Amino acid sequence: MDEFAQARTAALDALTGDAASRIAAYYDPDGNFAGGSFLKIGPNVPTEVTAADLFAVTLLNADIGARPARRVLADEQLLVDLQAVPAEVHLEDADDRVLDAAARFYETLRQLFVDPRAARSDPWVAPAKLAARKRPWLLPVRDGLVRQYLGMQRPYSYRSDWHIYQQLMRDEQIRDLLEDLPANDPALRVLDVALWTRARQ
């Protein structure tokens, strides 16, 4: 089974069965999951990165230390790269030009989390979640648990991950299942939630 076929099988499993109850629990405002707060807690300005964005990422259990927080909030090139990524394009409709712009933004963001004092520093989870907060129609949240559940192979490659997610979002059966789930977030975000809640069972 190829990598996409394996990911599609896993995604269909995550979107059926008890999916509706898992999604409802995740978005329950009386629960302790991030729910809709990840995208809705303000301000969430498409052209800026603020302390509210960093706080929203921590709601997804991502650690952001003082050093990367200061760097992210002060970096002017990050804003230039963010503003070059269209805010309304959905992943399923994105062409190479849009994905290249998104890659430049993500790479700039990821470098701000790198610790130059560490022997090996390859942070990607918090940057991925922050990127998804700023472009929720275009960039998936992703984390190690979800990558493992989808069967995404090592070495880690965010462009390969994006490509698989893009194929998933172009799949008619997956889109139909997403429409039936009880959540008001962008479909890509709901897919992430469905995958994560299934993977952690």
FENCORGI-V854765 format. One record per helix or strand. SS is the DSSP state (H for helix, E for strand). FROM is the first residue (numbers start at 1). TO is the last residue. Records with the same first field share a line. If there is no record, write none. Layout:
SS: FROM-TO, FROM-TO
//
This chain:
H: 3-14, 19-26, 37-40, 51-58, 66-74, 76-83, 91-93, 96-113, 125-134, 144-150, 158-169, 172-179, 187-199
//
